[in-house]
Amino acid sequence: MDARELLEYMPQLLNPSITRRVRAKYYFKFSGEEPGDYSLTINNGNCVFSEGLPDDPSITIDVPSEIWMGISAGVINPRAAMKSGQLKVKGKFLLLLRFNKYFSGDSKATFVPEGLYGETENEKNIRSKKWDKPKKVLGIQAAPRKKKGATEMVYSSLISGMKNVGVKVDTVYLAEKKINPCRGCYHCWKSDDGFGDCVFKDKDEMHGILKMIPEYDLMVFATPLYVDGVSGLLKNFIDRMIPLNHPYIFLKDGHSRHPSRFSKLPNLVLTSVCGFYEIDNFDPLVHHIKAMGENMHIPLIATVLRPTSMVALNSELHAVEAEKIRESISLAGMEIVKEGKVPRKLTKLIQRPILPKGHYYSSTKTWWKNWM
Ligand SMILES: Cc1cc2nc3c(=O)[nH]c(=O)nc-3n(C[C@H](O)[C@H](O)[C@H](O)COP(=O)(O)O)c2cc1C
């Protein structure tokens, strides 16, 4: 970004609430490496960039362009620049002091370069409460115990409901895949090729899965709750999803975001099981997956969560209850496809306590004893 572009960009960083009653004309008289005359005119919460000397500027900032760039980047102290005579100011000095406050980036949105997507089609639909029935679902089953545990029980019930209403479901069992952890080298973002050009592209199985993601309408993450979050397998997978985004950073609803490389991505459903009794054990997990969904333009639309997994889903001990829970989860799968949400009544059935809390503790003792 050069000095002119930097100023041209400033209107997008205007804080409309702070500048609601501000009228000011900033005149930048750039000398140095990129000489030029520019102005920023603030008028009651709006700002316009223009070239040339404005009529009647409120403040004139006379400075070499490279010094202003340094001040903007926070590497040159404006007071020191004034002291050394590089930065000269005429007019209302207070406007210089307030510059950072006025342009604090708390506006609603900044622009996104052409060919990238600040908001994907699926996000737009969710925002306008429009539900397009998914046709293709990609299940990411992230349990290290693969098909042996409670994660598979909830996952298989959920997708059987989805299949009942005609949806095609493909499942990836992460425990069967070779997916290296992200190295954080940003190769996928630095190379011009961009999408998928990860250092592990031909060395593991992530690229094949990543390429498939935009083809699906819905993704299901199925994970056991591990130390209040996702399993390591799922975290690994999520980190390796960053090539779906572009490195450019923009402002969306007051929050820094990366735009998507894709005009449409799937929405997301989370299903999980945990050993403890209380439903709030899932709070940090849901919070994380919701944030991740906003970050990756794959919004979380529904959750299917079941605590006391070892006790509740143990068919030997609680055959009837376990079956009822599985049926409710299957119905939730159908509702998600049809309506994009799980009715509250159904969530209550899925999460209903099978045992009083006191019995749960003695039950887990027996469970561990038999297990070990
Ligand atoms: C490493 C690890 C961490 C766990 N952390 C939690 C936890 O923080 N809270 C909880 O309620 N259960 C926790 N559990 C219990 C699992 O969520 C529970 O056993 C679940 O059924 C595991 O899924 P699986 O049956 O598909 O293997 C943990 C289990 C493991 C192995």
The ligand as an SDF file (V2000), in Angstrom:
LIG
                    3D

 31 33  0  0  0  0  0  0  0  0999 V2000
   -8.5510  -36.8830   26.6810 C   0  0  0  0  0  0  0  0  0  0  0  0
   -9.9400  -36.8530   27.1700 C   0  0  0  0  0  0  0  0  0  0  0  0
  -10.4680  -35.6930   27.6840 C   0  0  0  0  0  0  0  0  0  0  0  0
  -11.7910  -35.6270   28.1260 C   0  0  0  0  0  0  0  0  0  0  0  0
  -12.2770  -34.4550   28.6110 N   0  0  0  0  0  0  0  0  0  0  0  0
  -13.5530  -34.3760   29.0250 C   0  0  0  0  0  0  0  0  0  0  0  0
  -14.0840  -33.1560   29.5480 C   0  0  0  0  0  0  0  0  0  0  0  0
  -13.3990  -32.1420   29.6100 O   0  0  0  0  0  0  0  0  0  0  0  0
  -15.3570  -33.1300   29.9790 N   0  0  0  0  0  0  0  0  0  0  0  0
  -16.1760  -34.2320   29.9040 C   0  0  0  0  0  0  0  0  0  0  0  0
  -17.3250  -34.1510   30.2980 O   0  0  0  0  0  0  0  0  0  0  0  0
  -15.6950  -35.4050   29.3890 N   0  0  0  0  0  0  0  0  0  0  0  0
  -14.4160  -35.5070   28.9520 C   0  0  0  0  0  0  0  0  0  0  0  0
  -13.9250  -36.6880   28.4580 N   0  0  0  0  0  0  0  0  0  0  0  0
  -14.8460  -37.8380   28.3170 C   0  0  0  0  0  0  0  0  0  0  0  0
  -15.3150  -38.0270   26.8810 C   0  0  0  0  0  0  0  0  0  0  0  0
  -15.8910  -36.8560   26.3590 O   0  0  0  0  0  0  0  0  0  0  0  0
  -16.3170  -39.1610   26.7890 C   0  0  0  0  0  0  0  0  0  0  0  0
  -15.7490  -40.3310   27.3180 O   0  0  0  0  0  0  0  0  0  0  0  0
  -16.7780  -39.4440   25.3880 C   0  0  0  0  0  0  0  0  0  0  0  0
  -17.7550  -40.4480   25.4060 O   0  0  0  0  0  0  0  0  0  0  0  0
  -15.6120  -39.8780   24.4820 C   0  0  0  0  0  0  0  0  0  0  0  0
  -16.0510  -40.1360   23.2000 O   0  0  0  0  0  0  0  0  0  0  0  0
  -16.0120  -41.6020   22.5820 P   0  0  0  0  0  0  0  0  0  0  0  0
  -16.9150  -42.4300   23.4590 O   0  0  0  0  0  0  0  0  0  0  0  0
  -16.5280  -41.4640   21.1940 O   0  0  0  0  0  0  0  0  0  0  0  0
  -14.5990  -42.0630   22.6130 O   0  0  0  0  0  0  0  0  0  0  0  0
  -12.6040  -36.7900   28.0390 C   0  0  0  0  0  0  0  0  0  0  0  0
  -12.0760  -37.9790   27.5370 C   0  0  0  0  0  0  0  0  0  0  0  0
  -10.7550  -38.0090   27.1050 C   0  0  0  0  0  0  0  0  0  0  0  0
  -10.1990  -39.3120   26.5680 C   0  0  0  0  0  0  0  0  0  0  0  0
  1  2  1  0
  2  3  1  0
  2 30  2  0
  3  4  2  0
  4  5  1  0
  4 28  1  0
  5  6  2  0
  6  7  1  0
  6 13  1  0
  7  8  2  0
  7  9  1  0
  9 10  1  0
 10 11  2  0
 10 12  1  0
 12 13  2  0
 13 14  1  0
 14 15  1  0
 14 28  1  0
 15 16  1  0
 16 17  1  0
 16 18  1  0
 18 19  1  0
 18 20  1  0
 20 21  1  0
 20 22  1  0
 22 23  1  0
 23 24  1  0
 24 25  2  0
 24 26  1  0
 24 27  1  0
 28 29  2  0
 29 30  1  0
 30 31  1  0
M  END
$$$$
